[in-house]
């Protein structure tokens, strides 16, 4: 059964070797996570921080959790990165023979924070008077060196790794590519609320009887209600956050096909900027079985609240469905449109 989040290749939009992204119209995404991990380790491991007072060396990257990606949005690059790092250090006072060890924690490196706002927390393994002096040196001078290295990573991500993502347009020079790069950041945080309502029913299919459940979700977006409505009903915007071609007929009875036809259905009700109701199914669900998805869009003073109810989910698919609304819809919408989340 094709499940969201389990690496089903039918959900993955791959590069087509025979395709040409004419005038950069198609929305593409490039995963920068592995490259970023290698780049950050290269920048930090072996880095020396010294002065007339102390000499410190970064010996290892103990923890490096997070992800990074670049989206080509109609000729503009949108950068997304979020990392939680822990570095090991060893150092001594100049002229002394005793070494001291500790950690440097960087919990919030992301495009949402200016580098000056990135936390650099220094700890000492064994506290001694001389060790505290080394720690204090790192806390003051060392933090600037660490932020400089983080700045090198961000610049490399935007200038080195992103090369080739924006193709030269017809009658334009390849050298103009750099001028087209526009780094967009969301600047927001998010809180996704998902509550599973225990409503169970029995359905019959060609394969027999099965139980169904209902899923309730609510999501806050930093956008206008009409923008979210368009994101769920227009071909360009849906193709953007699903990173795949799609079919969308935004009218009652109109069909939609997403993720290479792995999700499909039809529109049951459309109230512009207010409500969307769909018959919705995953390709490998029991034959001819559709769930019903209802989006209620509530425009607030400074954001939009969307309440989603999905009824008729095969009970065996409930947890996977809940997880992947977040992964393939909400998280992707955040990254592509920059509408963000609230903490």
Secondary structure, 3 states (H helix, E strand, C coil): CCCCCCCCHHHCCCCCCCCCCHHHCCCEEEECHHHHHHHHHHHHCCCEEECCCEEEEEEEEEEEEEEEEEEEECCEEEEEEEEEEEEEEEEEECCCCCCEEEEEEEEEEECCCCHHHCCCEEEECCCCHHHHHHHHHHHHHHHHHHHHHHHHHHHHHHHHHCCCCCCCCCCCCHHHHHHHCCCECCCCCCCEEEEEEEEEEEEEECCEEEEEEEEEEEEEECCCHHHHHHHCCCHHHHHHHHCCCCEECCCCCCEEEECCCCEEEEEEEEECCCEEEEEEEECCCCCCCCEEEEEEEEECCCCEEEEEEEEEEEHHHHHHHHHHHHHHHHHHHHHHHCCCCCC
